């Protein structure tokens, strides 16, 4: 009869937890993404829709194409998101004053109210996520993350969820 023998070094020894920046960022990103998604769910918003509404609010009247280019979103994906938000009467396309082919984006009154509620929730969530950091540490962390993003050629603009499609 054969009996398996344990290797006591691998069983009794303590293995150090896996530590890597990429793994940590991936794990934190997943946790924060899920939390943010859950935060917006009662408002019937997706993170990508929230990001686009914020961009429209920041540059009301910008053309749909110019906004897509600035945010690094494919024009076809931009059309799909704008269509969804327009159907829900959260934003509207208005004709350009001098070029009838161009549509400028504006939040509706309903969209502005919803965005304000979503931004308040997002600010609360951000405070929860960073509560263990003081202002100096938070600024330092953001600066370091900016450098990591730059090394990955991740340009500022839209949320990654908007760029995937």
Rosetta blueprint (number, residue, H / E / L):
1 X L
2 X L
3 X L
4 X L
5 X L
6 X L
7 X L
8 X H
9 X H
10 X H
11 X H
12 X H
13 X L
14 X L
15 X L
16 X L
17 X L
18 X L
19 X L
20 X L
21 X H
22 X H
23 X H
24 X H
25 X H
26 X H
27 X H
28 X H
29 X H
30 X H
31 X H
32 X H
33 X H
34 X H
35 X H
36 X H
37 X H
38 X H
39 X H
40 X H
41 X H
42 X L
43 X L
44 X L
45 X L
46 X L
47 X H
48 X H
49 X H
50 X H
51 X H
52 X H
53 X H
54 X H
55 X H
56 X H
57 X H
58 X H
59 X L
60 X L
61 X L
62 X L
63 X E
64 X H
65 X H
66 X H
67 X H
68 X H
69 X H
70 X H
71 X H
72 X L
73 X L
74 X L
75 X H
76 X H
77 X H
78 X H
79 X H
80 X H
81 X H
82 X H
83 X H
84 X H
85 X H
86 X H
87 X H
88 X L
89 X L
90 X L
91 X E
92 X E
93 X E
94 X E
95 X E
96 X L
97 X L
98 X L
99 X L
100 X L
101 X L
102 X L
103 X E
104 X E
105 X E
106 X E
107 X E
108 X L
109 X H
110 X H
111 X H
112 X H
113 X H
114 X H
115 X H
116 X H
117 X H
118 X H
119 X H
120 X H
121 X H
122 X H
123 X H
124 X H
125 X H
126 X H
127 X H
128 X H
129 X H
130 X L
131 X L
132 X L
133 X L
134 X L
135 X H
136 X H
137 X H
138 X H
139 X H
140 X H
141 X H
142 X H
143 X H
144 X H
145 X H
146 X H
147 X H
148 X H
149 X H
150 X H
151 X H
152 X L
153 X L
154 X L
155 X L
156 X L
157 X L
158 X L
159 X L
160 X H
161 X H
162 X H
163 X H
164 X L
165 X L
